[in-house]
Amino acid sequence: MKNKILITLLSVFFTTQVFAQTAEDYYNDGTDKFAEGNLLGAIKDFTSAIEADSTLTEAYLGRGSVYAELESFDLALKDLGKSISQDPTLTDAFFNRAFVYLAMGDEEAALRDLNFYIVTNPEDMNGYLARLDILVQNNEQVKVYKDFETIMKLRAFSAEQYLQRGKVKGLMADTIGAIQDYDSALKLDPTFVDAYFMRGKLHYQKEMYVEAIEDMNTYLLDVNNHSEAYAIRGECYAKRGMFTLAIDDYNRAIALNPNDPILYFDRGFFHLNIQNNAEAVVDFKKAIAFGFKDGRLIYYNKGIAEYRLGNQEQACKDWINSGELGQQYLEKYCTQTAD
């Protein structure tokens, strides 16, 4: 789960005056502009609110949150700290400040704020999800597992929360529950492409290849630069015997990730299945060059491609390097070499 500034603002609505703007009016205008993405306009309005009423705690929270979004972290800490000093029960300020500390590399301070937020908001999944970033990076496995268990029991309200809870369920081996959460995320937001990707991965793992292909099709319409998505769809095509389509997807995956030996090995295997033996040899050699871990497996398959190309001597050398995997071919085609 990636770190990012996850801004929350209080939903505070004040009575609007007819003739003169009050601090509350400026605050409302600032929250509207923040929601619209007009960050500089939001800062101006929050500043006007503070100038009109320096005790309006929510205005400091709002301006500090905008500064955090703009990565003006020192100014963000100053305003968020001011809102906390004025009202220590304003837990959203602790939550937002935690993300500022994370962005600044101060994990200890971020963890303190998140711990406080979670204690005071035990039913809010966002606090646990944010804390997981720190716990995972620090290899706090026991605490990670405990937060995982808590997250799985909490109610999700948004598509993003369903997505994150689905990820947790997937890590906890609750594949069915994870798919159900991704389904729920997409019911709330059919354009939520990350949910298609995550659901597609699980469909692939459960050997539901048609469903996985459909999910990756939707995902790749929107995100066309994701090597893993092309590789998953390509593997699904291969599982259904559609090796030409599989190779096409692996071509795209390799173009995006040209140093991955597994991609070359897989594409070589697909070539081998449709008698593209010369292409298979090239891919197997590249997989070896980029450090493919299972040398026995790659030499076994490369030997088959070499033999089909009439390179018997090279094939026999490859099968020798493949150990027991190539023994049957050595005995059948390489008697003299094996002796």
Backbone hydrogen bonds in HBPLUS format (Angstrom, degrees):
<---DONOR---> <-ACCEPTOR-->    atom                        ^
c    i                          cat <-CA-CA->   ^        H-A-AA   ^      H-
h    n   atom  resd res      DA  || num        DHA   H-A  angle D-A-AA Bond
n    s   type  num  typ     dist DA aas  dist angle  dist       angle   num
A0025-ASP N   A0022-THR O   3.06 MM   3  5.04 119.1  2.45  93.7 108.7     1
A0026-TYR N   A0022-THR O   3.04 MM   4  6.42 163.4  2.07 155.2 158.4     2
A0027-TYR N   A0023-ALA O   2.91 MM   4  6.15 153.3  1.98 144.1 152.2     3
A0028-ASN N   A0024-GLU O   2.93 MM   4  6.19 163.5  1.96 149.5 152.8     4
A0029-ASP N   A0025-ASP O   2.92 MM   4  6.20 160.8  1.96 153.1 158.7     5
A0030-GLY N   A0026-TYR O   2.82 MM   4  6.06 152.3  1.90 146.9 155.0     6
A0031-THR N   A0027-TYR O   2.95 MM   4  6.29 157.0  2.00 155.9 161.2     7
A0032-ASP N   A0028-ASN O   3.05 MM   4  6.27 155.5  2.11 146.5 153.2     8
A0033-LYS N   A0029-ASP O   2.97 MM   4  6.22 161.7  2.00 151.0 155.6     9
A0034-PHE N   A0030-GLY O   2.90 MM   4  6.06 153.4  1.97 146.9 154.6    10
A0035-ALA N   A0031-THR O   3.02 MM   4  6.17 159.2  2.07 144.0 149.1    11
A0036-GLU N   A0032-ASP O   3.04 MM   4  6.30 140.1  2.21 140.5 151.8    12
A0038-ASN N   A0033-LYS O   2.81 MM   5  4.97 143.0  1.94 158.3 152.9    13
A0037-GLY N   A0034-PHE O   3.08 MM   3  5.13 152.2  2.16 101.0 109.7    14
A0042-ALA N   A0038-ASN O   2.96 MM   4  6.16 145.3  2.08 143.0 153.3    15
A0043-ILE N   A0039-LEU O   2.95 MM   4  6.27 158.1  2.00 152.3 157.2    16
A0044-LYS N   A0040-LEU O   3.08 MM   4  6.35 159.8  2.13 146.6 151.7    17
A0045-ASP N   A0041-GLY O   3.06 MM   4  6.33 156.9  2.11 145.6 151.3    18
A0046-PHE N   A0042-ALA O   2.84 MM   4  6.08 167.8  1.85 158.9 162.4    19
A0047-THR N   A0043-ILE O   2.86 MM   4  5.97 157.5  1.91 150.1 156.5    20
A0048-SER N   A0044-LYS O   3.00 MM   4  6.23 152.3  2.08 141.7 149.2    21
A0049-ALA N   A0045-ASP O   2.90 MM   4  6.20 150.3  1.99 147.6 156.1    22
A0050-ILE N   A0046-PHE O   2.97 MM   4  6.29 154.8  2.03 147.6 153.7    23
A0051-GLU N   A0047-THR O   2.88 MM   4  6.15 158.2  1.93 150.4 156.7    24
A0052-ALA N   A0048-SER O   2.96 MM   4  6.13 144.2  2.09 140.7 150.1    25
A0053-ASP N   A0049-ALA O   2.88 MM   4  6.09 138.9  2.05 141.4 153.2    26
A0056-LEU N   A0053-ASP O   3.11 MM   3  5.69 167.1  2.13 122.0 123.3    27
A0057-THR N   A0055-THR O   2.89 MM   2  5.67 115.1  2.32 116.0  99.0    28
A0059-ALA N   A0056-LEU O   3.03 MM   3  5.69 141.7  2.18 116.1 125.8    29
A0060-TYR N   A0057-THR O   3.06 MM   3  5.44 125.1  2.38 106.6 119.5    30
A0061-LEU N   A0057-THR O   3.17 MM   4  6.56 159.7  2.21 151.8 157.8    31
A0062-GLY N   A0058-GLU O   2.84 MM   4  6.07 157.1  1.89 145.5 151.9    32
A0063-ARG N   A0059-ALA O   2.89 MM   4  6.08 171.8  1.89 151.1 153.0    33
A0064-GLY N   A0060-TYR O   2.84 MM   4  5.84 161.6  1.87 148.3 154.4    34
A0065-SER N   A0061-LEU O   2.96 MM   4  6.03 147.9  2.07 142.3 150.7    35
A0066-VAL N   A0062-GLY O   3.04 MM   4  6.36 150.7  2.13 147.4 155.2    36
A0067-TYR N   A0063-ARG O   2.92 MM   4  6.20 162.5  1.96 152.3 157.1    37
A0068-ALA N   A0064-GLY O   2.98 MM   4  6.19 149.1  2.08 139.2 147.7    38
A0069-GLU N   A0065-SER O   3.02 MM   4  6.33 151.3  2.11 141.3 148.6    39
A0070-LEU N   A0066-VAL O   2.97 MM   4  6.29 145.1  2.09 147.6 157.7    40
A0072-SER N   A0067-TYR O   2.85 MM   5  5.06 160.4  1.89 156.0 151.8    41
A0071-GLU N   A0068-ALA O   2.98 MM   3  4.84 155.6  2.04 100.9 108.2    42
A0076-ALA N   A0072-SER O   2.98 MM   4  6.18 151.7  2.06 148.2 157.3    43
A0077-LEU N   A0073-PHE O   2.84 MM   4  6.05 162.9  1.87 153.6 156.5    44
A0078-LYS N   A0074-ASP O   3.08 MM   4  6.30 155.3  2.15 143.7 150.5    45
A0079-ASP N   A0075-LEU O   3.07 MM   4  6.33 164.9  2.10 151.5 154.2    46
A0080-LEU N   A0076-ALA O   2.89 MM   4  6.00 168.7  1.90 157.4 161.3    47
A0081-GLY N   A0077-LEU O   2.83 MM   4  5.72 153.9  1.89 140.6 148.7    48
A0082-LYS N   A0078-LYS O   3.02 MM   4  6.16 146.5  2.13 137.3 146.4    49
A0083-SER N   A0079-ASP O   2.98 MM   4  6.29 156.2  2.03 149.3 154.9    50
A0084-ILE N   A0080-LEU O   3.04 MM   4  6.28 150.7  2.13 143.8 151.6    51
A0085-SER N   A0081-GLY O   2.90 MM   4  6.14 155.8  1.96 147.4 154.1    52
A0086-GLN N   A0082-LYS O   3.02 MM   4  6.22 147.8  2.13 145.6 153.7    53
A0087-ASP N   A0083-SER O   2.97 MM   4  6.10 145.9  2.09 137.8 147.3    54
A0090-LEU N   A0087-ASP O   2.99 MM   3  5.66 164.1  2.01 127.3 129.1    55
A0091-THR N   A0089-THR O   2.90 MM   2  5.56 122.5  2.24 112.1  95.5    56
A0093-ALA N   A0090-LEU O   3.12 MM   3  5.84 142.6  2.27 115.7 124.2    57
A0094-PHE N   A0091-THR O   3.06 MM   3  5.15 120.2  2.43  98.4 112.7    58
A0095-PHE N   A0091-THR O   3.06 MM   4  6.42 157.5  2.12 151.6 157.8    59
A0096-ASN N   A0092-ASP O   2.95 MM   4  6.19 168.1  1.96 153.5 155.4    60
A0097-ARG N   A0093-ALA O   2.88 MM   4  5.96 157.0  1.93 144.2 151.5    61
A0098-ALA N   A0094-PHE O   2.97 MM   4  6.12 144.1  2.10 142.8 151.6    62
A0100-VAL N   A0096-ASN O   3.25 MM   4  6.64 144.3  2.38 141.9 151.9    63
A0100-VAL N   A0097-ARG O   3.11 MM   3  4.96 120.9  2.47  91.6 106.8    64
A0101-TYR N   A0097-ARG O   2.91 MM   4  6.24 162.8  1.94 155.6 159.3    65
A0102-LEU N   A0098-ALA O   2.93 MM   4  6.20 154.3  1.99 145.2 152.7    66
A0103-ALA N   A0099-PHE O   2.98 MM   4  6.13 157.9  2.03 140.4 146.0    67
A0104-MET N   A0100-VAL O   2.99 MM   4  6.25 137.1  2.18 143.6 155.8    68
A0104-MET N   A0101-TYR O   3.09 MM   3  4.99 126.6  2.39  92.1 106.5    69
A0106-ASP N   A0101-TYR O   2.86 MM   5  5.06 151.6  1.94 153.0 147.5    70
A0105-GLY N   A0102-LEU O   3.00 MM   3  5.01 156.6  2.06 102.3 109.8    71
A0110-ALA N   A0106-ASP O   3.13 MM   4  6.35 160.1  2.17 148.5 154.7    72
A0111-LEU N   A0107-GLU O   2.82 MM   4  5.96 158.0  1.87 150.2 155.7    73
A0112-ARG N   A0108-GLU O   3.10 MM   4  6.36 151.1  2.18 143.0 150.3    74
A0113-ASP N   A0109-ALA O   3.13 MM   4  6.45 163.7  2.16 152.0 155.0    75
A0114-LEU N   A0110-ALA O   2.93 MM   4  6.17 160.4  1.97 152.5 158.5    76
A0115-ASN N   A0111-LEU O   2.83 MM   4  5.92 158.6  1.88 148.4 154.3    77
A0116-PHE N   A0112-ARG O   3.10 MM   4  6.33 158.9  2.15 146.4 151.6    78
A0117-TYR N   A0113-ASP O   2.93 MM   4  6.16 158.5  1.97 145.9 152.4    79
A0118-ILE N   A0114-LEU O   2.85 MM   4  6.04 160.3  1.88 153.4 157.9    80
A0119-VAL N   A0115-ASN O   3.02 MM   4  6.21 158.7  2.07 147.1 152.7    81
A0120-THR N   A0116-PHE O   3.10 MM   4  6.30 154.4  2.16 149.0 155.4    82
A0121-ASN N   A0117-TYR O   2.75 MM   4  5.79 123.3  2.07 139.5 156.0    83
A0124-ASP N   A0121-ASN O   3.12 MM   3  5.62 169.7  2.13 121.1 124.0    84
A0129-LEU N   A0125-MET O   2.99 MM   4  6.25 165.7  2.01 161.5 166.2    85
A0130-ALA N   A0126-ASN O   2.94 MM   4  6.08 157.6  2.00 148.2 153.7    86
A0131-ARG N   A0127-GLY O   3.02 MM   4  6.23 156.9  2.08 144.7 151.2    87
A0132-LEU N   A0128-TYR O   2.98 MM   4  6.19 142.0  2.13 146.4 155.9    88
A0133-ASP N   A0130-ALA O   3.28 MM   3  5.77 138.6  2.46 107.7 116.4    89
A0134-ILE N   A0131-ARG O   3.07 MM   3  5.53 122.7  2.41 108.5 120.7    90
A0135-LEU N   A0131-ARG O   3.07 MM   4  6.38 168.3  2.08 156.3 159.7    91
A0136-VAL N   A0132-LEU O   2.84 MM   4  5.78 170.1  1.85 155.4 157.8    92
A0137-GLN N   A0133-ASP O   3.28 MM   4  6.28 163.2  2.31 137.5 142.4    93
A0138-ASN N   A0134-ILE O   3.05 MM   4  6.20 141.2  2.21 144.9 155.1    94
A0140-GLU N   A0135-LEU O   2.90 MM   5  5.07 172.4  1.90 155.6 154.6    95
A0139-ASN N   A0136-VAL O   3.01 MM   3  5.00 162.9  2.04 108.6 111.5    96
A0144-VAL N   A0140-GLU O   2.83 MM   4  6.00 155.2  1.89 156.2 164.7    97
A0145-TYR N   A0141-GLN O   2.89 MM   4  6.07 165.4  1.92 151.7 154.8    98
A0146-LYS N   A0142-VAL O   3.05 MM   4  6.29 155.0  2.11 143.7 150.7    99
A0147-ASP N   A0143-LYS O   2.94 MM   4  6.20 159.6  1.98 150.0 154.7   100
A0148-PHE N   A0144-VAL O   2.82 MM   4  6.07 154.6  1.88 151.7 159.9   101
A0149-GLU N   A0145-TYR O   2.96 MM   4  6.25 160.0  2.01 150.1 154.2   102
A0150-THR N   A0146-LYS O   3.07 MM   4  6.37 152.6  2.15 142.9 150.6   103
A0151-ILE N   A0147-ASP O   2.85 MM   4  6.05 167.3  1.86 156.8 159.6   104
A0152-MET N   A0148-PHE O   3.02 MM   4  6.24 158.5  2.07 153.4 158.6   105
A0153-LYS N   A0150-THR O   3.02 MM   3  5.37 140.1  2.18 105.9 117.2   106
A0154-LEU N   A0151-ILE O   3.15 MM   3  5.19 142.2  2.30 100.6 111.3   107
A0162-TYR N   A0158-SER O   2.98 MM   4  6.30 158.4  2.03 152.1 158.0   108
A0163-LEU N   A0159-ALA O   2.93 MM   4  6.17 154.3  2.00 146.7 154.2   109
A0164-GLN N   A0160-GLU O   2.95 MM   4  6.22 164.7  1.97 152.0 155.1   110
A0165-ARG N   A0161-GLN O   2.84 MM   4  5.98 164.0  1.86 151.3 156.2   111
A0166-GLY N   A0162-TYR O   2.83 MM   4  5.89 148.9  1.92 141.7 150.9   112
A0167-LYS N   A0163-LEU O   2.99 MM   4  6.34 148.9  2.09 146.9 154.9   113
A0168-VAL N   A0164-GLN O   3.09 MM   4  6.43 157.2  2.15 147.5 152.9   114
A0169-LYS N   A0165-ARG O   2.91 MM   4  6.19 161.8  1.94 151.5 156.3   115
A0170-GLY N   A0166-GLY O   2.89 MM   4  6.10 150.7  1.97 145.7 154.1   116
A0171-LEU N   A0167-LYS O   3.00 MM   4  6.33 153.8  2.07 147.4 153.8   117
A0172-MET N   A0168-VAL O   2.95 MM   4  6.22 135.6  2.15 143.0 156.1   118
A0174-ASP N   A0169-LYS O   2.76 MM   5  4.98 154.3  1.82 161.4 154.0   119
A0173-ALA N   A0170-GLY O   3.09 MM   3  5.09 154.8  2.16 108.3 109.5   120
A0178-ALA N   A0174-ASP O   2.91 MM   4  6.14 150.1  2.00 148.6 157.8   121
A0179-ILE N   A0175-THR O   2.95 MM   4  6.23 163.2  1.98 154.3 157.7   122
A0180-GLN N   A0176-ILE O   2.97 MM   4  6.24 157.6  2.03 149.6 156.1   123
A0181-ASP N   A0177-GLY O   3.01 MM   4  6.29 148.2  2.12 142.0 150.1   124
A0182-TYR N   A0178-ALA O   2.97 MM   4  6.34 155.2  2.03 151.4 158.4   125
A0183-ASP N   A0179-ILE O   2.84 MM   4  6.11 152.5  1.92 148.9 157.2   126
A0184-SER N   A0180-GLN O   2.94 MM   4  6.22 153.8  2.01 143.7 150.5   127
A0185-ALA N   A0181-ASP O   2.87 MM   4  6.16 153.5  1.94 147.5 154.9   128
A0186-LEU N   A0182-TYR O   3.03 MM   4  6.26 155.3  2.10 146.3 151.9   129
A0187-LYS N   A0183-ASP O   2.95 MM   4  6.24 137.2  2.14 143.0 155.4   130
A0188-LEU N   A0184-SER O   3.12 MM   4  6.39 151.9  2.20 146.3 152.6   131
A0189-ASP N   A0185-ALA O   2.91 MM   4  6.13 147.2  2.02 140.6 150.9   132
A0192-PHE N   A0189-ASP O   3.03 MM   3  5.52 162.5  2.06 126.7 126.9   133
A0193-VAL N   A0191-THR O   2.91 MM   2  5.69 115.4  2.34 116.4  99.6   134
A0195-ALA N   A0192-PHE O   3.10 MM   3  5.79 139.0  2.28 116.9 126.2   135
A0196-TYR N   A0193-VAL O   3.03 MM   3  5.15 122.5  2.37  99.2 113.7   136
A0197-PHE N   A0193-VAL O   3.14 MM   4  6.54 156.4  2.20 152.8 158.8   137
A0198-MET N   A0194-ASP O   3.01 MM   4  6.27 168.4  2.02 152.2 154.5   138
A0199-ARG N   A0195-ALA O   2.92 MM   4  5.94 162.4  1.95 145.7 151.3   139
A0200-GLY N   A0196-TYR O   2.82 MM   4  5.85 152.1  1.89 142.4 151.1   140
A0201-LYS N   A0197-PHE O   3.00 MM   4  6.29 150.4  2.09 148.7 155.7   141
A0202-LEU N   A0198-MET O   3.26 MM   4  6.58 156.9  2.32 144.6 149.7   142
A0203-HIS N   A0199-ARG O   2.86 MM   4  6.14 157.6  1.91 153.0 160.0   143
A0204-TYR N   A0200-GLY O   2.94 MM   4  6.13 153.8  2.01 145.6 152.5   144
A0205-GLN N   A0201-LYS O   2.97 MM   4  6.29 157.4  2.03 144.9 151.0   145
A0206-LYS N   A0202-LEU O   2.94 MM   4  6.16 143.6  2.08 146.3 155.8   146
A0208-MET N   A0203-HIS O   2.72 MM   5  4.90 158.9  1.77 164.1 157.0   147
A0207-GLU N   A0204-TYR O   2.94 MM   3  4.98 157.0  1.99 110.0 113.2   148
A0212-ALA N   A0208-MET O   2.95 MM   4  6.17 154.1  2.02 149.8 158.3   149
A0213-ILE N   A0209-TYR O   2.89 MM   4  6.06 160.1  1.93 149.7 154.3   150
A0214-GLU N   A0210-VAL O   3.03 MM   4  6.32 159.6  2.07 149.5 154.9   151
A0215-ASP N   A0211-GLU O   3.00 MM   4  6.28 158.8  2.04 149.0 154.2   152
A0216-MET N   A0212-ALA O   2.93 MM   4  6.18 164.4  1.96 154.4 158.6   153
A0217-ASN N   A0213-ILE O   2.79 MM   4  5.96 150.2  1.88 149.6 158.5   154
A0218-THR N   A0214-GLU O   3.18 MM   4  6.45 160.4  2.22 147.5 150.7   155
A0219-TYR N   A0215-ASP O   2.98 MM   4  6.24 163.0  2.01 149.5 154.8   156
A0220-LEU N   A0216-MET O   2.80 MM   4  5.83 169.7  1.81 152.6 155.4   157
A0221-LEU N   A0217-ASN O   3.14 MM   4  6.28 129.9  2.40 138.5 150.0   158
A0222-ASP N   A0219-TYR O   3.04 MM   3  5.63 143.3  2.18 111.1 120.4   159
A0223-VAL N   A0219-TYR O   2.85 MM   4  6.01 161.1  1.89 151.2 157.6   160
A0230-TYR N   A0226-HIS O   3.30 MM   4  6.70 160.3  2.34 155.4 160.2   161
A0231-ALA N   A0227-SER O   2.97 MM   4  6.24 158.5  2.02 152.1 158.8   162
A0232-ILE N   A0228-GLU O   2.85 MM   4  6.09 159.5  1.89 153.9 158.6   163
A0233-ARG N   A0229-ALA O   3.03 MM   4  6.22 168.9  2.04 149.9 153.1   164
A0234-GLY N   A0230-TYR O   2.80 MM   4  5.92 156.1  1.86 146.6 154.4   165
A0235-GLU N   A0231-ALA O   2.86 MM   4  6.04 154.6  1.93 146.7 153.2   166
A0236-CYS N   A0232-ILE O   2.97 MM   4  6.25 152.6  2.05 147.0 154.6   167
A0237-TYR N   A0233-ARG O   2.92 MM   4  6.27 156.7  1.97 150.6 156.7   168
A0238-ALA N   A0234-GLY O   2.95 MM   4  6.23 158.1  2.00 147.2 153.3   169
A0239-LYS N   A0235-GLU O   2.90 MM   4  6.16 153.2  1.97 147.6 154.6   170
A0240-ARG N   A0236-CYS O   3.22 MM   4  6.48 132.1  2.47 138.6 150.3   171
A0240-ARG N   A0237-TYR O   3.03 MM   3  5.19 136.0  2.23  99.3 112.0   172
A0242-MET N   A0237-TYR O   2.83 MM   5  4.96 157.7  1.88 148.8 141.1   173
A0241-GLY N   A0238-ALA O   2.86 MM   3  4.89 161.7  1.89 110.3 113.2   174
A0246-ALA N   A0242-MET O   3.06 MM   4  6.32 151.0  2.15 144.3 153.4   175
A0247-ILE N   A0243-PHE O   2.86 MM   4  6.05 156.4  1.91 147.9 152.9   176
A0248-ASP N   A0244-THR O   3.04 MM   4  6.32 156.4  2.09 145.4 151.8   177
A0249-ASP N   A0245-LEU O   3.07 MM   4  6.37 157.8  2.12 148.6 153.3   178
A0250-TYR N   A0246-ALA O   2.96 MM   4  6.24 153.8  2.03 147.5 155.4   179
A0251-ASN N   A0247-ILE O   2.81 MM   4  6.05 144.9  1.93 149.9 159.5   180
A0252-ARG N   A0248-ASP O   3.28 MM   4  6.63 152.1  2.36 141.7 147.6   181
A0253-ALA N   A0249-ASP O   2.91 MM   4  6.23 156.2  1.97 146.1 153.5   182
A0254-ILE N   A0250-TYR O   2.84 MM   4  5.92 162.7  1.87 149.1 152.8   183
A0255-ALA N   A0251-ASN O   3.01 MM   4  6.16 151.3  2.10 140.7 148.8   184
A0256-LEU N   A0252-ARG O   3.19 MM   4  6.44 143.7  2.33 142.4 150.9   185
A0257-ASN N   A0253-ALA O   2.87 MM   4  6.05 134.8  2.08 139.2 153.2   186
A0265-PHE N   A0261-PRO O   2.97 MM   4  6.25 159.9  2.01 150.5 156.3   187
A0266-ASP N   A0262-ILE O   2.87 MM   4  6.07 170.3  1.88 155.0 157.4   188
A0267-ARG N   A0263-LEU O   2.96 MM   4  6.11 164.8  1.99 146.9 151.6   189
A0268-GLY N   A0264-TYR O   2.86 MM   4  5.97 154.4  1.93 145.4 153.1   190
A0269-PHE N   A0265-PHE O   2.90 MM   4  6.19 149.8  1.99 148.8 157.2   191
A0270-PHE N   A0266-ASP O   2.95 MM   4  6.32 151.8  2.03 148.7 156.5   192
A0271-HIS N   A0267-ARG O   2.91 MM   4  6.22 161.8  1.95 151.9 156.5   193
A0272-LEU N   A0268-GLY O   2.91 MM   4  6.14 153.2  1.99 143.7 151.5   194
A0273-ASN N   A0269-PHE O   3.10 MM   4  6.37 142.2  2.25 141.9 150.8   195
A0273-ASN N   A0270-PHE O   3.08 MM   3  5.17 124.8  2.40  96.7 110.7   196
A0274-ILE N   A0271-HIS O   3.12 MM   3  5.48 144.8  2.25 106.0 115.7   197
A0276-ASN N   A0271-HIS O   2.84 MM   5  4.74 154.1  1.90 149.8 143.2   198
A0275-GLN N   A0272-LEU O   3.34 MM   3  5.12 162.5  2.37 105.2 104.2   199
A0280-ALA N   A0276-ASN O   2.94 MM   4  6.16 147.7  2.05 146.2 156.5   200
A0281-VAL N   A0277-ASN O   2.97 MM   4  6.25 157.1  2.03 149.9 154.3   201
A0282-VAL N   A0278-ALA O   3.15 MM   4  6.47 161.7  2.18 148.8 153.1   202
A0283-ASP N   A0279-GLU O   3.04 MM   4  6.31 160.3  2.08 148.7 153.6   203
A0284-PHE N   A0280-ALA O   2.89 MM   4  6.12 161.0  1.92 154.7 160.2   204
A0285-LYS N   A0281-VAL O   2.93 MM   4  6.12 157.4  1.98 151.7 157.6   205
A0286-LYS N   A0282-VAL O   3.04 MM   4  6.30 152.7  2.12 144.2 151.7   206
A0287-ALA N   A0283-ASP O   2.87 MM   4  6.14 154.7  1.93 149.8 157.1   207
A0288-ILE N   A0284-PHE O   3.00 MM   4  6.26 154.6  2.07 145.7 151.8   208
A0289-ALA N   A0285-LYS O   2.92 MM   4  6.18 158.6  1.97 146.4 152.5   209
A0290-PHE N   A0286-LYS O   2.92 MM   4  6.13 147.4  2.03 149.0 156.9   210
A0292-PHE N   A0287-ALA O   2.89 MM   5  5.35 149.5  1.98 146.4 150.2   211
A0291-GLY N   A0288-ILE O   3.06 MM   3  5.20 161.6  2.10 106.7 111.4   212
A0295-GLY N   A0293-LYS O   3.14 MM   2  5.90 122.6  2.49 108.5  93.0   213
A0298-ILE N   A0294-ASP O   3.29 MM   4  6.61 161.9  2.32 152.2 157.2   214
A0299-TYR N   A0295-GLY O   2.97 MM   4  6.06 163.4  2.00 154.6 158.8   215
A0300-TYR N   A0296-ARG O   3.02 MM   4  6.09 149.9  2.12 142.2 150.7   216
A0301-ASN N   A0297-LEU O   3.18 MM   4  6.44 165.2  2.21 148.8 151.0   217
A0302-LYS N   A0298-ILE O   2.88 MM   4  5.99 158.6  1.92 146.2 153.4   218
A0303-GLY N   A0299-TYR O   2.87 MM   4  5.85 151.3  1.95 139.7 147.1   219
A0304-ILE N   A0300-TYR O   3.32 MM   4  6.68 146.6  2.44 139.2 146.8   220
A0305-ALA N   A0301-ASN O   3.16 MM   4  6.54 161.3  2.20 151.4 155.2   221
A0306-GLU N   A0302-LYS O   2.86 MM   4  6.12 163.1  1.89 156.2 161.1   222
A0307-TYR N   A0303-GLY O   2.93 MM   4  6.05 158.8  1.98 146.2 152.0   223
A0308-ARG N   A0304-ILE O   3.03 MM   4  6.26 159.1  2.07 149.3 154.8   224
A0309-LEU N   A0305-ALA O   3.12 MM   4  6.35 136.3  2.32 139.5 151.1   225
A0309-LEU N   A0306-GLU O   3.08 MM   3  5.06 128.0  2.36  93.8 107.9   226
A0311-ASN N   A0306-GLU O   2.87 MM   5  5.10 151.3  1.95 158.3 148.9   227
A0310-GLY N   A0307-TYR O   2.96 MM   3  5.07 159.9  2.00 107.2 113.0   228
A0315-ALA N   A0311-ASN O   2.89 MM   4  6.08 156.9  1.94 153.6 161.4   229
A0316-CYS N   A0312-GLN O   2.88 MM   4  6.11 159.7  1.92 155.1 159.2   230
A0317-LYS N   A0313-GLU O   3.09 MM   4  6.40 152.1  2.17 144.2 151.8   231
A0318-ASP N   A0314-GLN O   2.94 MM   4  6.23 156.6  1.99 149.8 156.1   232
A0319-TRP N   A0315-ALA O   2.91 MM   4  6.23 157.3  1.96 151.5 157.8   233
A0320-ILE N   A0316-CYS O   2.96 MM   4  6.18 147.8  2.07 143.4 151.8   234
A0321-ASN N   A0317-LYS O   3.04 MM   4  6.37 155.1  2.11 145.5 151.9   235
A0322-SER N   A0318-ASP O   2.99 MM   4  6.27 123.0  2.32 137.2 153.1   236
A0323-GLY N   A0320-ILE O   3.24 MM   3  5.67 166.6  2.25 112.2 115.5   237
A0326-GLY N   A0323-GLY O   3.26 MM   3  6.02 139.3  2.44 117.8 124.5   238
A0327-GLN N   A0324-GLU O   3.24 MM   3  5.04 164.6  2.27 102.6 106.9   239
A0330-LEU N   A0326-GLY O   2.93 MM   4  6.18 155.2  2.00 155.9 164.0   240
A0331-GLU N   A0327-GLN O   2.97 MM   4  6.20 162.3  2.00 153.7 157.4   241
A0332-LYS N   A0328-GLN O   3.11 MM   4  6.19 142.0  2.26 133.6 143.7   242
A0333-TYR N   A0329-TYR O   2.73 MM   4  5.65 169.0  1.75 153.9 156.8   243
A0334-CYS N   A0330-LEU O   2.87 MM   4  4.55 139.8  2.03 120.6 129.6   244
A0338-ALA N   A0334-CYS O   2.74 MM   4  5.83 164.8  1.76 163.6 167.9   245
A0339-ASP N   A0335-THR O   2.96 MM   4  6.15 148.6  2.06 144.9 153.2   246
